[in-house]
């Protein structure tokens, strides 16, 4: 891997992915994007770019500046903020919240695939951070309507992209990845319910995901941080 683009790299997992890439591939050129808060991490082979990944024009403009890449990783995502909380019941569903999570969790992957289809090199990887709660078959608890729906839609987008690119003989491995519960702001309110040994550091998660990306060659899969296959 000689060149990678990490979108949403100012989040907990995204920033850890950048650090892990710099350490694992010290000769590679890393392009990383942030939206509202520029990260402090700096390195000779790292270039930061401001990007609204939900804007087709912004994503297309960035793609016009990049001739080719080996890996494209999308780490953009949202579960909650100061006003948005995961729903436990149908009566808590809010239309604006639902649309916001669909926009943030699903749309960027489609825009990135559309804009960077020709830039990803033969044998390259397009990996997207999803979540196990987006699996329809694995859903045992219900709730979290907007987040689950947005991640399920994301998984469908990943599967669709992988099928289209196979038909075009793009020879790019397209993956949806479950990072496990990682000690970031996204998971903070829910960490008390995490079983012992199942709350990972961002560094652990990043290195595990990079290993899955590096070793996976079957396109159109939904994989956990340990490489195991998750049912769609």
Buried (B, 14 or more C-beta within 10 A) or exposed (E): BEBBBBBBBBBBBBBBBBBBBBEBBEEBBBBBBBBEEEBEBEBEBBEBBEBBBBBBEBBEEBBEEBEEBBBBBBBBBBBBEEEBEBBEEEEEEEEEBBEBBBBBBBBBBBBBBEBBBEBBBEEBBBBBBBBBBBBEEBBEEEBBBBBBBBBBBBBBBBBBBBEEBBEEEBEBBBBBBBBBBBBBEBBEEEEEEBEEEEBBEBBBBBBBBBBBBEEBEEBBBBBBBEEEEBEB
